[in-house]
Amino acid sequence: MDDPTRSALGTVQIRNSSTNQIILIPTPSNDPNDPLNWSKIRRYYIAITACVAMFLCTFLASGPSVALPQMAQDFLGHTTLTPPKRIAKVAYFITTVTLMQGAGCLAWIPLIIKYGRRPVYIAAFTLYTITAIWAAVADSYANHLAARIVMGFAIGAGECLAPVTIADVTFLHERGLLMA
C-alpha cells in the first residue's frame, strides 16, 4: 500500500530521484531567445517588473478611497446631497474601476492570445497612462468618472498579463516565490 504522506498536497518533488537535480518544467528549448534560457536575473527582473506594474494599476484604481470625503466635497460640494450621499456617489470612482477591471480581462485575454503580449502591454499601459492623466486633470464628476471607467478597462490587461508573463519566464519551481 502507498504511503499516504507521499501523495499529500505539497509533498510532490520535481527532482530526479537518482541525481537529485531539479527537473525543469517547462523544458527550455535550444533557442537562445527562449525566455527560459535567459539569465535568472533577467527573468526575475521581468517578472518583478510585471508584478510592480500590476501593483501600481491596482493601487491607482483603489488609491482614492482614502480621499473620498475630500473628493466628495471637491466634485459634489455644490449639490444639495447630504455628505453621506456625496461620499456614496464618489465611491463610484472605485467601484466602476473594479467592475471594468474584471470586464477588461474578458476583452484583453483574446487580444493577448491573438496579437501577443508585447502589443497588448504597450496598448494597455499607454491607455492606462492617458486615462490616469485624464483623471488627474478632470474638473467635473462626470469627466472624472468617465476617465476612471476607461482606466478600469485598461487595468484589466495588467491583471491578466502579469501572471501569464511570470509563467512565460519562470520554471514551475520558481513561480510560487514570484506569484506571492
N, C-alpha and C positions, 0 to 999 in steps of 0.2 A: 504494500500500500504506500502511496506517495505521502511524503511529509507535508502536512498542511501549511507549515510555515514557509516552505519553499515557494509555494504558488500564491502566497498572500500579496495583496497590493503593496507596491513599494519595495519588494524584495527581488524583483527581476533584475538581473545584472546583464549589462551589454558588454561582457568581456569574454574573450576566448578562454575556454576552460583550461586549455593546456599551456598557453603562453601568457595569460592574464593581461593581454593587451585589449584596449577598448576597441570594440567593433564600431566603425564609423557608419552611422546611419543618418542620412543617406550616404551612399558610397560616392566619393568625389570622382569626377571624370579625369581624363588626362589633359583636358583643355586648361591652359593657364588662365583663361578668362572665367572659368567656373568659380563663383564666389567661395565655394568650399575649399578651393586651392589657395585663396588669398591668405596672407598672414593673419594670425589670430588677432593682432592689434587692429588691423584694418577691418576685419569682420566685426569685432566688438565695437569699434568706433561707429560703424554704420548702424549697428543695432541700437546703440545708446543714443545716437542722433535721432533715429526713428522714435524711440521712447520719449525723448525730450520734446520732439515736435508734437507727439500725441498729448503729452502732459500740458504743453502750452496751449494747445487747442482747447482742451477741457478746462484749463484754468481761465482762459478768457471767456469761455462760454458761461461759467458759473461765477466768475470773479465779482461781478457787480452785486452779488447777493448781500455783501456786507454794506453796500451803499444804497440799498433800496429806499430807506426813508428820505435820504437826500435827493435821490433821483426822482422820487415821487413829488417832492417839493419843486424841483427844477422843471420837470416836464408837466406836472399837473397841478401845481400850486395855485394857478389862476382859476381852476374849476370849482364848482360847488360841491365836489365829492368830499366826503369826510376823510381824514388821514388814513384810517384802516382800508377804506375802499381805494384810495390812491395807491397805497402800497400793494394791494392785491392786483390792481391793474398794471402796475410797473413790474410785478412778478412775471408777467408775460414775457418780459425780456429774457428770462431764464428758461421758462417752460417751453416757449416756442423754439428756442435753440436746441433744447433737448429732444423735442419732437422731430425737428428737421434733421438732427444728427442721426437719428435712427432711420428716417426715411432716406437720408442721403446715402447711408450704407447700401440700401437696396438699389440705388441708382449707380453708385460708383463701382460696385463689385463687377457687373458685366463689362464696364469700361476697362477695368483693370485686366480682366481676362482677355478682352478683345485687343486693346492697344498697348498693354504692358504697364509696368509700374511707374517708370520714369515720366511718361507724358501725363499720367494721372497725378503724380506728385506735383509736377510743375503747374498743371491747370488748377488743381485744388488749392494749393498753397498760394498761388497768385490770387485766386478768387478770395481766399481767406484774408490775405493781407489787404486787398482792396476794401473788403467789407469791414475789416477792423478799423481802417482809416475812416470809412464812411460813418460807422457807428460813433467814432470819436468826435466827428465834426457835426453830427446830426443835431439840429436845434429844435426839433419837434418830436413829440411822442411817436407819431405815425412814421416819420422818417427813420427814427432810431429802431423802431420795431421791425420795419422792413429790412433794415441793414442786418439786424440780428437773425431774422428768418433766413436770409441768404447765407449768412455766416454759418448757421447751423447746418445747412446743406453742405457747405464746403468742409466743415469739420468732420462730417461723416466719412470722408475719404481717409483722413488721418486715423480714424478709429479702426478701419479695416485694413489699411496699408501697413501699419506698424507690425502687427502680428505676422502678416504674410512676409514682410521684409525680414523679420527675425528668423522665420522658418527657412527663408531662402539662403541666409548667410551663416547659419549655425548648424551644428550637428545635434542630434537628438539629446545627447547627454549635456549639452551646453544651454539648451533652451530654457530650462527651469530657472536658472540664475537670471537670465536677461528678461524673461517674462515677469519675474517677481519685481 
